[in-house]
Amino acid sequence: MSKQRLQQVADRIQQVLGDVIQSEIKDPRVGFATVMSVEVSADLQHATVRISVMGDDAARADTMAGLHRARSFLRRRVADEMRHMRFVPELHLMLDTSLDYSIRIDKVLRDVEEERKVNPPHFEDE
């Protein structure tokens, strides 16, 4: 299958899952979760879904546990929305921590900038 078609399927799954997680899942453990990306295998049998969750580690663990419990419901909703597909991929949910990483890098860069304001670098040419 072409990479363009795989990307279209992944994008549509991401859209469907985002809508379902926000509006249809009733599990109280599921907090504010965002589907960051979906990667679909070449045979369309597996989809890796990266989910970003706002909150502390306990809230993230609870949300991911609730989403894992609702995985069959999520797959069924994807199948309902994508009737043209012969197979609906099995969903593999993963916590996406890239936002935390980028926030940490931003904080380190700001700390370095503050340190340079307090102690500017001295060059030998000056």
Secondary structure as the mmCIF struct_conf table of DSSP 4:
data_model
#
loop_
_struct_conf.conf_type_id
_struct_conf.id
_struct_conf.beg_label_comp_id
_struct_conf.beg_label_asym_id
_struct_conf.beg_label_seq_id
_struct_conf.end_label_comp_id
_struct_conf.end_label_asym_id
_struct_conf.end_label_seq_id
HELX_RH_AL_P HELX_RH_AL_P1 LYS A 3 SER A 23
TURN_TY1_P TURN_TY1_P1 GLU A 24 GLU A 24
TURN_TY1_P TURN_TY1_P2 PRO A 28 ARG A 29
BEND BEND1 PHE A 32 PHE A 32
STRN STRN1 ALA A 33 VAL A 40
TURN_TY1_P TURN_TY1_P3 ALA A 42 ASP A 43
BEND BEND2 LEU A 44 GLN A 45
STRN STRN2 HIS A 46 VAL A 53
BEND BEND3 GLY A 55 GLY A 55
HELX_RH_AL_P HELX_RH_AL_P2 ASP A 57 ARG A 69
TURN_TY1_P TURN_TY1_P4 ALA A 70 ALA A 70
HELX_RH_AL_P HELX_RH_AL_P3 ARG A 71 GLU A 81
TURN_TY1_P TURN_TY1_P5 ARG A 83 HIS A 84
BEND BEND4 ARG A 86 PHE A 87
HELX_LH_PP_P HELX_LH_PP_P1 PRO A 89 PRO A 89
STRN STRN3 GLU A 90 LEU A 95
HELX_RH_AL_P HELX_RH_AL_P4 SER A 98 VAL A 118
BEND BEND5 ASN A 119 ASN A 119
TURN_TY1_P TURN_TY1_P6 GLU A 124 ASP A 125
#
